[in-house]
């Protein structure tokens, strides 16, 4: 398994697809990088020579924000939204959908597992 930018990419896949295993690299960016370096995108990742892999890794690091740097940047952006107290920041803080999705139904990914709320009995039911 070749290693680029601290990520093991699958060697049996075409290099254009294997590069998408790196966080922040889409298929389009992968094609752009391979074209700039001059690597055929149909070749398997395991068949690429070590020197071309290091060149590719250096190109990706230099021209794109990827992996740890991108994750850090995204978390800083979310922290900034929370600190300034804007609507999106409040939604992040409450763990609710940020981009206007409905929450009456669905939204289980953000809200977590369903928590049932106990029903309070009325005064008449308690006496009888």
C-alpha positions as CSV (number, residue, x, y, z in Angstrom):
1,X,0.0,0.0,0.0
2,X,1.5,3.3,-1.1
3,X,1.6,6.1,1.5
4,X,0.9,9.7,0.5
5,X,0.4,12.6,3.0
6,X,0.3,10.2,5.9
7,X,-2.5,8.1,4.4
8,X,-2.3,4.5,3.1
9,X,-3.9,4.5,-0.2
10,X,-5.2,1.2,-1.7
11,X,-2.7,-0.2,-4.2
12,X,-5.1,-2.2,-6.2
13,X,-7.2,0.8,-7.3
14,X,-6.5,3.2,-10.1
15,X,-4.4,6.1,-8.8
16,X,-7.1,8.7,-9.7
17,X,-9.6,6.9,-7.3
18,X,-7.0,5.9,-4.7
19,X,-6.0,9.6,-4.1
20,X,-9.6,10.3,-3.1
21,X,-8.9,8.4,0.2
22,X,-6.9,11.5,1.2
23,X,-9.1,13.9,3.2
24,X,-9.7,17.0,1.1
25,X,-9.0,15.4,-2.4
26,X,-11.9,14.8,-4.7
27,X,-11.8,13.0,-8.0
28,X,-11.6,16.3,-9.8
29,X,-8.6,17.5,-7.8
30,X,-7.0,14.1,-8.2
31,X,-7.3,14.3,-12.0
32,X,-5.9,17.9,-11.9
33,X,-2.9,16.8,-9.8
34,X,-2.1,13.8,-11.9
35,X,-2.3,15.9,-15.1
36,X,0.0,18.5,-13.7
37,X,2.7,15.9,-12.8
38,X,2.2,13.8,-15.9
39,X,1.1,10.5,-14.4
40,X,-1.4,8.4,-16.3
41,X,-4.6,8.2,-14.2
42,X,-5.4,4.6,-15.3
43,X,-2.3,3.1,-13.7
44,X,-2.7,1.2,-10.4
45,X,-1.4,2.9,-7.3
46,X,1.0,0.0,-6.5
47,X,2.7,0.2,-9.9
48,X,3.8,3.9,-9.5
49,X,7.5,4.3,-8.8
50,X,8.6,5.6,-5.4
51,X,10.1,8.9,-6.8
52,X,6.8,9.7,-8.6
53,X,4.9,9.0,-5.4
54,X,7.0,11.5,-3.5
55,X,6.6,14.1,-6.2
56,X,2.9,13.6,-6.1
57,X,2.8,13.9,-2.3
58,X,4.8,17.1,-2.4
59,X,2.6,18.6,-5.1
60,X,-0.6,17.8,-3.1
61,X,0.9,19.3,0.1
62,X,2.0,22.4,-1.7
63,X,-1.1,23.1,-3.8
64,X,-4.1,21.8,-1.7
65,X,-5.2,22.0,1.9
66,X,-5.4,18.4,2.9
67,X,-5.6,16.0,5.9
68,X,-4.7,17.5,9.3
69,X,-4.4,21.0,8.1
70,X,-7.9,21.0,6.6
71,X,-9.4,19.3,9.6
72,X,-7.8,21.9,11.9
73,X,-9.1,24.7,9.6
74,X,-12.6,23.4,9.7
75,X,-12.7,23.0,13.4
76,X,-11.4,26.6,13.8
77,X,-14.1,27.9,11.6
78,X,-16.8,26.1,13.7
79,X,-15.2,27.4,16.9
80,X,-15.3,30.9,15.5
81,X,-19.0,30.6,14.6
82,X,-19.7,29.4,18.2
83,X,-17.7,32.2,19.7
84,X,-19.4,35.1,17.8
85,X,-22.8,33.6,18.7
86,X,-24.3,33.6,15.2
87,X,-27.2,31.4,14.3
88,X,-25.0,28.7,12.7
89,X,-22.7,28.7,15.8
90,X,-25.7,28.2,18.1
91,X,-26.9,25.3,15.9
92,X,-23.5,23.7,16.1
93,X,-23.4,24.2,19.9
94,X,-26.9,22.6,20.3
95,X,-26.0,19.7,18.0
96,X,-28.8,20.5,15.6
97,X,-28.8,20.7,11.8
98,X,-27.0,23.9,10.6
99,X,-28.2,24.3,7.1
100,X,-32.0,24.7,7.5
101,X,-33.1,21.1,7.5
102,X,-36.3,20.1,9.3
103,X,-36.1,18.8,12.8
104,X,-39.6,17.7,13.6
105,X,-38.9,14.4,11.9
106,X,-35.6,13.1,10.6
107,X,-32.3,14.9,11.8
108,X,-31.4,11.8,13.8
109,X,-27.8,11.9,12.7
110,X,-27.3,15.3,14.4
111,X,-29.8,14.9,17.3
112,X,-28.7,11.4,18.3
113,X,-30.7,8.4,19.4
114,X,-34.4,9.1,20.3
115,X,-35.0,9.9,24.0
116,X,-38.6,9.2,25.1
117,X,-40.0,11.7,27.5
118,X,-42.2,10.4,30.4
119,X,-45.9,11.5,30.2
120,X,-47.1,13.3,33.4
121,X,-50.3,12.0,34.8
122,X,-53.1,14.5,35.5
123,X,-54.5,15.1,39.0
124,X,-57.8,13.3,38.2
125,X,-56.0,10.1,37.3
126,X,-53.9,10.1,40.5
127,X,-57.1,10.3,42.7
128,X,-59.1,7.7,40.8
